[in-house]
Amino acid sequence: MHILTRQEIETWLQSHSDWSFKDDQLIADFKFSDFTHAFSFLSMIAIEMQQANHHATITNTYNEVNLKLSTHDAENKVTKKDTDLAATISKRKGQIT
């Protein structure tokens, strides 16, 4: 499995502003209007993660959802699996109003 280089990650981040890169992980912090919307988002992305057989580290506090992505099978580094899932998660965020 190809571990993405710092340059590949930086290039990807240029078109995915919801995400940042820190400590060898893609990180996103999403805010919603209330807990119900945050939890609806989590339920939606849980299905995506299960289908991809790839799971984020998730923290939820009231209306905030914090996600961290890396690939365990690739020494906990970022791979295309992470960028693909992150892009899907960002699309789902746009579906929650």
N, C-alpha and C positions, 0 to 999 in steps of 0.2 A: 504494500500500500504506500503510495507516494505521500510523503509529508510535505506540505506546502512550504515554500521558502517565505521569508519575511517579505520579499518583494512581491511574490504572488498574492500574499495576504493583503498587503497594502494596496495593490491594484484592485483586488476584489472589494475592499472597503470603500474605495472611491465611489462605487455605485451602490453601496448598501449602507446608508448613513445611520441606520438603526443600531449598527454593530460597531464595536471597537475591539482591539486586540491587546490583551494584557496577560502576562504570566502563562504564555503558550495556550491561551484560550480565546475564543470569540465570546464577547460579552455584550448583552443587551439588557437595557432597563426600560420596561414599558410601563406607562401609567394609564390608568383607565378612570372613568368617572366614578366608579364605585366597585365594591367587592364582587358583586354579581357579574359585572362585565369582565373583571379580571379572571374570575373563575370560569366563565364561559370561554374565554380565550384559552385558558389552560386545558379545558376539556377538549377543545378543538385541536390544539397542537399535540395533545396526548395521542390522539388517533394517528396523526401524521408521524409522530416519533415511533409509534408501535409498528406502523406499516413499513417504515424505513429501517426498523430494528436498530435504531440509534436514538439515544436518550440524553437529553440535556440535564445538567444540574439545575434545579429549579428552587427558587425562593419566592414565596408569596406573602406579602404583608398588606392586608386590606386591599387597596386598589393598585398596588405595585407588584409587578412580576419581574424577577431578575433571572436571567438565563446565562449559563456558561456552557460552551460547547468545545469539546476536544474528542479525539478518537482514542479510546482505551487500547485498542489493538495496534496503535501506532505510537506507543510510548507517551500517550496523553498529549499528543501534538495535534495541530490542525491539519485536516485532510479535506479533500473534495466532499467527502461525506458531510463534514461540518458546514461547509459553505452552501451545499445544496439544501441541507435542512434549515440553515439560518435564512436563506432566501424564501423558503416555503413558509417559515414562521412569520417573516415580515409581511408576506402577502396575507396571511390569516389575520394579522393585527389590523389590517385595513378593512376587514369584514366586521369588526366589532365596533359598534357606534355608541 
